[in-house]
Amino acid sequence: MRTPIRVPELGIEQPIRLTLWLVPPGARVMEGERIVELLCGPAVVDVPAPAQGVLEQILVPEDHPVQVGQVVGWLAVEG
């Protein structure tokens, strides 16, 4: 089963940029583990893994703009 990794609602009206993937594709992650770093104005926001699994696919590369709700990657989860 696949679970999307989405840009969360940040409550800020500024452009959002995906600045850094903290884990590479193929890496196993725990639910809640930081996996993506976003830049929103002067603030850096960490996005946690929505479930335990393996980072299957990165859809948005580093240093690219993103929008709230956008799927930036996929996790492969068991079950």
Backbone bond lengths (Angstrom), bond angles and torsions (degrees), N, CA, C in turn:
res aa  C-N    CA-C-N  psi(-1)  N-CA   C-N-CA  omega(-1)  CA-C   N-CA-C  phi
1 M - - - 1.441 - - 1.533 108.60 -
2 R 1.312 116.06 147.55 1.468 121.31 -179.91 1.517 109.60 -112.33
3 T 1.319 115.64 141.29 1.459 122.23 176.52 1.526 108.21 -122.82
4 P 1.340 117.13 130.23 1.466 118.82 -179.45 1.530 112.08 -75.62
5 I 1.308 114.98 148.26 1.462 122.25 170.68 1.522 104.90 -104.01
6 R 1.336 116.47 115.75 1.469 121.51 -173.93 1.529 111.51 -114.51
7 V 1.320 115.02 153.74 1.462 121.34 172.50 1.537 106.68 -72.99
8 P 1.327 117.53 123.04 1.470 119.48 -177.78 1.528 112.61 -76.05
9 E 1.318 115.36 162.81 1.467 121.66 172.57 1.521 106.90 -69.15
10 L 1.318 116.76 122.23 1.463 120.85 -175.52 1.521 112.54 -105.48
11 G 1.331 117.48 -12.76 1.458 120.79 179.04 1.515 113.75 69.17
12 I 1.317 116.45 21.94 1.463 121.60 -179.03 1.522 107.50 -126.04
13 E 1.311 116.68 136.87 1.465 121.50 -177.96 1.533 112.03 -94.74
14 Q 1.306 117.68 46.04 1.458 121.41 178.56 1.519 108.99 -121.49
15 P 1.332 117.40 157.91 1.473 119.43 176.34 1.526 110.52 -59.32
16 I 1.315 115.41 147.62 1.464 122.23 -179.99 1.520 107.59 -116.15
17 R 1.329 116.14 137.30 1.461 121.39 179.96 1.522 108.10 -128.73
18 L 1.330 116.03 130.61 1.453 120.98 172.86 1.522 106.47 -77.83
19 T 1.325 116.25 114.69 1.462 119.17 -173.95 1.525 114.17 -100.60
20 L 1.350 117.43 -29.43 1.461 118.00 -173.01 1.523 111.72 -158.36
21 W 1.325 116.05 131.33 1.462 121.93 167.44 1.528 106.19 -88.56
22 L 1.308 117.18 124.62 1.462 121.72 -176.39 1.523 112.79 -87.10
23 V 1.328 117.24 -12.67 1.473 121.73 176.14 1.530 108.56 -133.75
24 P 1.315 117.96 148.98 1.468 120.92 179.89 1.531 110.94 -86.56
25 P 1.324 117.67 160.48 1.463 120.30 173.22 1.528 109.59 -56.27
26 G 1.326 115.05 140.62 1.466 120.49 -178.76 1.519 113.23 92.88
27 A 1.336 117.34 -10.78 1.463 120.49 -179.06 1.528 110.51 -79.30
28 R 1.321 116.03 141.69 1.464 121.98 175.67 1.526 107.91 -84.20
29 V 1.339 116.20 135.64 1.462 121.33 -180.00 1.522 110.04 -129.13
30 M 1.324 115.40 154.44 1.456 122.43 176.12 1.525 108.75 -97.27
31 E 1.311 117.39 150.41 1.459 120.59 175.87 1.526 109.29 -56.89
32 G 1.319 116.61 132.08 1.462 121.74 -179.56 1.513 114.78 89.48
33 E 1.331 117.58 -10.57 1.467 121.20 178.44 1.530 109.82 -69.49
34 R 1.316 116.51 138.69 1.474 120.91 178.40 1.521 108.97 -65.89
35 I 1.355 115.77 127.32 1.465 118.20 -179.62 1.522 113.52 -126.57
36 V 1.334 117.48 -23.03 1.463 121.57 -178.08 1.523 108.77 -136.99
37 E 1.323 115.63 143.55 1.467 121.71 176.43 1.530 108.24 -114.68
38 L 1.334 115.73 130.22 1.462 121.97 178.35 1.516 109.44 -116.02
39 L 1.320 116.18 149.76 1.456 121.71 174.60 1.523 107.44 -114.65
40 C 1.324 115.18 123.99 1.461 121.20 -179.10 1.521 106.96 -131.82
41 G 1.347 115.68 98.19 1.458 119.33 -172.95 1.514 108.33 65.78
42 P 1.332 117.17 -131.49 1.465 119.38 179.14 1.537 113.12 -85.54
43 A 1.333 117.24 -6.00 1.470 120.85 -174.80 1.528 112.11 -94.31
44 V 1.323 115.36 139.71 1.457 122.43 172.11 1.525 106.75 -102.29
45 V 1.333 116.04 128.45 1.464 121.57 -177.18 1.523 108.49 -120.70
46 D 1.327 116.10 129.44 1.459 121.43 176.58 1.519 109.20 -91.48
47 V 1.329 116.65 137.44 1.458 122.11 176.19 1.527 107.39 -105.22
48 P 1.343 117.10 123.74 1.466 119.77 179.83 1.526 111.72 -84.61
49 A 1.317 115.39 157.96 1.460 120.83 174.35 1.523 108.57 -65.29
50 P 1.341 117.84 132.07 1.463 120.18 -178.69 1.532 113.42 -75.49
51 A 1.332 116.97 -12.59 1.468 122.05 -179.45 1.522 108.31 -160.80
52 Q 1.322 115.86 170.01 1.465 120.77 173.87 1.519 108.00 -81.78
53 G 1.308 117.21 136.92 1.460 120.17 178.85 1.513 111.92 170.92
54 V 1.323 115.45 -155.10 1.459 122.98 -178.73 1.528 107.99 -119.78
55 L 1.335 116.13 132.63 1.460 119.78 175.71 1.522 107.50 -66.57
56 E 1.321 114.95 106.12 1.462 121.19 -173.51 1.524 112.90 -85.60
57 Q 1.339 115.95 -41.95 1.458 118.48 -173.45 1.519 110.55 -152.35
58 I 1.324 115.99 136.61 1.468 122.85 172.82 1.519 106.86 -101.63
59 L 1.334 116.82 123.59 1.460 121.45 -179.52 1.524 112.83 -96.33
60 V 1.338 116.42 -29.67 1.468 121.20 -178.10 1.525 107.97 -118.87
61 P 1.315 117.84 119.82 1.464 119.85 179.49 1.524 111.84 -74.14
62 E 1.305 115.38 167.88 1.467 121.29 178.65 1.520 111.11 -61.36
63 D 1.325 114.30 150.26 1.470 123.65 177.08 1.532 112.76 65.20
64 H 1.341 115.95 38.59 1.460 121.34 175.78 1.524 110.06 -125.13
65 P 1.341 117.07 147.70 1.462 120.19 177.96 1.526 111.12 -70.94
66 V 1.334 115.37 148.33 1.463 122.25 177.43 1.527 108.67 -138.09
67 Q 1.335 115.90 168.23 1.451 121.28 178.91 1.520 109.74 -126.24
68 V 1.323 116.09 155.85 1.463 121.77 177.90 1.529 108.91 -54.47
69 G 1.324 116.03 133.21 1.453 122.04 178.55 1.516 114.95 86.61
70 Q 1.319 117.23 -11.43 1.469 120.94 -178.50 1.523 110.42 -66.85
71 V 1.333 116.49 137.56 1.462 121.67 174.24 1.520 107.55 -80.93
72 V 1.346 116.06 121.46 1.465 120.67 -177.93 1.525 112.55 -106.73
73 G 1.330 116.07 -11.58 1.455 120.43 179.70 1.513 110.89 -172.42
74 W 1.328 115.24 174.81 1.473 121.90 -179.45 1.519 110.44 -129.51
75 L 1.339 114.30 139.21 1.454 121.73 172.27 1.521 109.04 -105.70
76 A 1.310 117.27 136.97 1.462 121.76 170.46 1.527 106.22 -91.94
77 V 1.328 116.17 121.11 1.458 120.88 -178.76 1.527 109.16 -120.81
78 E 1.323 115.72 150.61 1.453 120.47 178.99 1.516 109.63 -82.97
79 G 1.334 115.39 147.36 1.471 120.16 175.26 1.428 112.94 97.14
